[in-house]
Amino acid sequence: MGIVVVDYCIANLIATVDIEKILEEEFPEVAVLANNCLSFCGLCAQVPYAQVNGRIVHGKTVDECLEKIRQEIRKELAIYS
């Protein structure tokens, strides 16, 4: 388990890419967890999103969302360095 946890819903657009592989290879301190539902169905149906240590991060596109997730991960990791 990492010091930064990224949760995502398997029904969300962010699941169309291998988010686990992408983020865990780039950030070994990160644990990416796939969930059946995160109970944000309205948001989930509209835009790609995930939670980073409990904070919702979303974007208009999957690529934009991934970049925002990376930024949030860097902020979280800065706390531990």
C-alpha positions as CSV (number, residue, x, y, z in Angstrom):
1,M,0.0,0.0,0.0
2,G,1.3,3.4,-0.9
3,I,1.3,6.6,1.0
4,V,-0.9,8.1,-1.7
5,V,-4.1,6.3,-2.6
6,V,-5.9,6.9,-5.9
7,D,-9.4,5.4,-6.0
8,Y,-11.4,5.2,-9.2
9,C,-14.7,3.8,-10.3
10,I,-14.5,1.1,-12.9
11,A,-17.6,2.5,-14.7
12,N,-15.9,5.9,-15.2
13,L,-14.1,7.1,-18.3
14,I,-10.8,7.1,-16.5
15,A,-11.1,3.3,-16.5
16,T,-10.6,3.3,-20.3
17,V,-6.9,3.7,-19.8
18,D,-4.7,1.5,-17.6
19,I,-4.6,4.0,-14.8
20,E,-3.1,1.5,-12.3
21,K,-0.1,0.8,-14.6
22,I,0.4,4.4,-15.6
23,L,0.5,5.8,-12.1
24,E,2.1,3.0,-10.2
25,E,5.0,2.9,-12.7
26,E,5.4,6.7,-12.5
27,F,4.9,6.9,-8.8
28,P,6.0,3.8,-6.8
29,E,4.6,5.4,-3.6
30,V,1.1,5.3,-5.1
31,A,-1.5,2.6,-4.7
32,V,-4.3,2.7,-7.3
33,L,-7.5,1.0,-6.3
34,A,-10.3,0.1,-8.6
35,N,-13.8,0.2,-7.1
36,N,-17.2,-0.8,-8.3
37,C,-18.7,2.5,-7.2
38,L,-17.5,5.6,-5.3
39,S,-21.0,7.0,-4.9
40,F,-20.5,10.0,-7.1
41,C,-22.7,8.8,-9.9
42,G,-23.6,12.2,-11.3
43,L,-20.0,13.2,-11.6
44,C,-19.0,9.8,-12.8
45,A,-21.5,9.9,-15.7
46,Q,-20.2,13.3,-16.9
47,V,-16.4,13.5,-16.6
48,P,-13.3,11.4,-15.9
49,Y,-12.5,11.5,-12.2
50,A,-10.7,9.8,-9.4
51,Q,-10.0,10.4,-5.7
52,V,-6.5,11.2,-4.5
53,N,-6.3,10.6,-0.8
54,G,-10.0,11.3,-0.6
55,R,-9.9,14.5,-2.7
56,I,-11.9,14.4,-6.0
57,V,-9.9,15.3,-9.1
58,H,-11.6,15.6,-12.5
59,G,-11.0,16.8,-16.0
60,K,-12.8,17.4,-19.2
61,T,-10.8,14.6,-20.9
62,V,-9.0,11.5,-19.6
63,D,-5.7,13.1,-20.4
64,E,-6.5,16.2,-18.5
65,C,-7.8,14.2,-15.6
66,L,-4.6,12.1,-15.5
67,E,-2.5,15.3,-15.5
68,K,-4.5,16.7,-12.6
69,I,-4.2,13.4,-10.7
70,R,-0.4,13.6,-11.2
71,Q,-0.4,17.2,-9.9
72,E,-2.4,16.2,-6.8
73,I,0.0,13.2,-6.2
74,R,3.0,15.5,-6.3
75,K,1.3,17.8,-3.8
76,E,0.6,14.8,-1.5
77,L,4.2,13.5,-1.8
78,A,5.7,16.9,-1.1
79,I,4.2,16.6,2.4
80,Y,6.3,13.5,3.1
81,S,9.6,14.8,1.7
